[in-house]
Amino acid sequence: MTYAPAMTTILDVMRTDAQSRAPHDESVASGLRRRIETWAVARDETLVVRAPRAPGPLVASSAGRVRGMLVHHLVRLAAAGYDWRDPAFDALAAWRTSAPRELVDEVARFDAEERAQLRADVEAHAVVLRRALGTMAPGWFPRSAVRARVVLASGRLHLVDVIDLMVGLVGPYASVALVDVTSSPLGPDAEDRVAYHALCQTLRTAHVPLASALVSTATGDVLSRPVDDELLERGVGYVRDCLGAS
Amino acid sequence: MSTLRVGESHGSRWRELVGDVAREAPSLDDEQRRALADRFVALGTDAHRRLDAWSVERAPRDTPFAWSAATSRRALGNAALRRLVSEPLSVLEAVRDVVTDRLLGAAAGYARPGSLGHWLAGLGDAERALVVAEATNWATTIVELTHELDGAWRPVASDAYYVVAGARTTLRAQREFVIEGPSRVVVRVRSGSPGRSAGAGLRADLAVETLSHPHGDAPGRFVGVWPDAGLALGVDGTLEDVRAGARHLLRAARSGVPESPALAA
């Protein structure tokens, strides 16, 4: 699998001309919903599905988890048009306003060397993130950490998702771009993640988004996909696999 | 008959839920208001009682209220919406302006300790940017909801409040915007997913909205929207539903559920 390096901003990569955007068609969402519910309705217990996330040493480590949260908060600050000067300090300050105390306390337990390493690490990720996001015009309706919990089959299946950055509003044509930012390198789960975000957004809003992308601040790689039948089918396939349906 | 209507927060099912509303809605007269007040008075209370849909839905007891990015987003986001109606701004710009106004108020000594302005003034730049991000999410979600409407809408100036005469009780209905038409539709936006008692909470909102109206006019429909779940529920402004809402509020008062933390603030 090859990924495009983030030479231009992620939103440049996702942008298409207005003529090529698919018109709004609610039957797409209702068709997807029906198919997934067919598999889920036989379940006795509730299953909660989340975006795939390949386990790796960085995700499992405390430093990796903290770094991921700080990068996530940098995305939120960027969506608010905030021009950070000290990314690690600013991200930590922002995180403190929303995080459970015990998570933030993890940082306080780091020794001086770990803290210096974290600071340098977050600065490097912030450079990549700034280049990838560019400057977002306020008129693009940027939203960050947008949550979804789509309940299907009378509560037997919950599709839970968080979109790091969402740009655009639903309308008569596909016009919403979804961006997931990871501080890990893109792994084999990248295509499924991009597809799952597109599926959840389609089911939640009854509007098919324009594009769905995943950006790695570790490598600068970007995986961007237009949301079409093939991508939504991949998202459905991921949910079907989680349900263990054939 | 009391009916809970189920719809979605987007597309044709959203437009149907807020558009297909009966023109005639009942009004509560002074005698009906007095009868309700008498029932609250009969319950008695030592302290001032504040009740809203949160009290009716019996959400788990929360930690004491504190301002945070999450608890401030509604106040700031709704203020930004009101600004957007009259000024050609983006949502983000409107939220920033609202925050700046609060900071100016605090700097001029108009913010009392514990108020939103006072809290904002004590934050660093990055913390305040996260507050802006949360409020922008809230306001943009409402802009998106209204974007799909066929008819006119207006943000409300405040939540609906009704002080029950002689009962040391204040009732509140949270609301975000009103859709104008032959019959008014009041919309409230909520986070997360609707729980089993969401219908009871909506009826309580409907009852307070009706009681607080200068002429006691019920709205054509009171709609709750849960954008995270893509769902919307509505209760019609029938006398049965208004009465059911009042009963839910009385029951909450009787059981002495903790007051809503947001309302207490």
Interface residues (C-beta under 8 A of the other chain):
Chain A: H24 E26 A29 H73 R76 L77 A79 A80 G81 Y82 W84 F89 D90 A91 A93 A94 R96 T97 S98 A137 P138 G139 F141 P142 R143 S144 A145 V146 R147 A148 R149 V150 V151 L169 V170 G171 L203 R204 T205 A206 H207
Chain B: E8 S9 H10 G11 S12 R13 S68 A69 A70 S90 V91 L92 E93 R96 L123 G124 D125 A126 E127 A129 L130 V131 V132 A133 T136 N137 T140 T141 V143 E144 H147 E148 G192 S193 P227 D228 A229 G230 L231
